[in-house]
Amino acid sequence: MSFMTNLVDTVIILVILTNFMLLGSSRLRRCIRVTALQGILLGILAILMEDGTPTIHLILLSAAIICLKGIIFPFLLIRTLRDLNVQYEVEPFVGYGTSLVLSPLVLVVCIWLGSQLSLPMGVTSSLVAPVAFFTITCGLFLIVSRKKALTQVLGYLVLENGIYVFGASIATIQPVLVELGILLDAFVAVFVMGIAIYHINREFEHTDVDRLNRLKG
Amino acid sequence: MHIEKIINPLLTLVLAPLLFGIINRTKALFAGRTGQPLLQSYYDLWKLFRKGAVYSKTTSWVFRLGPIVGLAVVISATALVPSGGLPAIIAFDGDVILFAYLFGLMRFFTVLTALDTGSSFEGMGASREVMFSALTEPAFLVGLAAISKQTHSLSLTGMLAGADTALWSHIGPVQLLVAFSVFIVFLAENSRMPVDDPNTHLELTMIHEVMVLDNSGADLGFITYAAAIKMWLLSTVLVGILVPHNGNAWIDISTAVAAVFILAVLVGVVESSMARLKLLHVPQILFIANALSTLALILVLR
């Protein structure tokens, strides 16, 4: 095992740990920070995935990812959080302990799933695909199991991170344009959701999604 | 039997109480106090051993047996733990499990002793102790299973002697994960800060201290000494997972002992910078330890 693969593995394990932290932490603000950390790790991963010297495209892309996911998103989300005056608890449907017990099991399933797939050449680490699935599942789980609308934005971001890791595992040199397009989408989504949540909060004085059921005609 | 195998148990028996002194001095330093002397726990033990014990009329022989069994168990556990490249006195396949459950036996007798007093207060402490240990045990065993799989050894001597530099460059993350998990277990098992507050007495929040409220004299001395040895042994395991060996016995042993002391300083830092968690939140941090251990095992098995 080369030093580079080991480094990729370490970053990927850190991504798994951020997922654990997201599932286990009760504070919205900490969740936002952890998501930011995950974004930064993905930016680093983008450079590490490349064999040999990174191209200028790759460095720019990685810088864009770190900027957007590590700085701008958290900034927007924390500002929304401040404007909302929401309670800082995440308010889960599924408890933190249960989530933490379930997540390693889900990881096992993801690793099995990853081993079933016949991925094309060029995958740097055998952990990449399973972790991509795991991150996607965590994102979905966050969307489904947490009450606050802001956590759903976070879940969406984590989901997107997972898709990004999966993309990175398939093609080491992705078209930069596609990647930038996805980033732009995510950016707009976070921006719009931030505004939307703000307005929801102003109209209904809460952002609990389970109580939004009332809106159905 | 080689004579050098005696070194580790001797070091453990002699130096273990010093750990409390180091932790207390670190905390004093953070709080800006001078703190108690480094050797204070030795003075305390000496004082306790010279005193007679007072036994309540409600207690039975179990109460007198508990502290002795506790001390006997940890002293036998010293025979199982290798350190600094030196093998343990006794090593066989599966001694990991014996090691883990020797502490289980000690806990069982501490709990029995606490229940035997008939005090509702001590019963509460016993219930908490059992609840938390039910969560630390899987974390500890699963973490050690990961290390065991990685080093292809079922004995503590093989598992902890294998932490050389080659292994580090090979599969570092697993060791880090297990080490972090074992550190949380270490804090919980030794009733240190985020789980239990060793400073408070007669508080509703504490766990270990509350169980030994009725013990006095030499019995209390046994319990304190056993707690110190337990702490030393668990830190030796933690150090064995992390610290590589270089082959020279003297350097290795002094590195291991120094690392144990550094760990004690670290515990002091944790205690000075963190508050005790709410009892309801303690299982959460233990779940984290479990998740990390399981992750390490998954990574090794993959």
Interface residues (C-beta under 8 A of the other chain):
Chain A: M1 F3 N6 D9 T10 I13 I16 L17 F20 G24 Y96 G97 L100 V101 S103 P104 L107 V108 I111 S126 L127
Chain B: S169 H170 I171 G172 P173 L177 P283 Q284 F287 I288 N290 A291 L292 T294 L295 I298 L299 R302
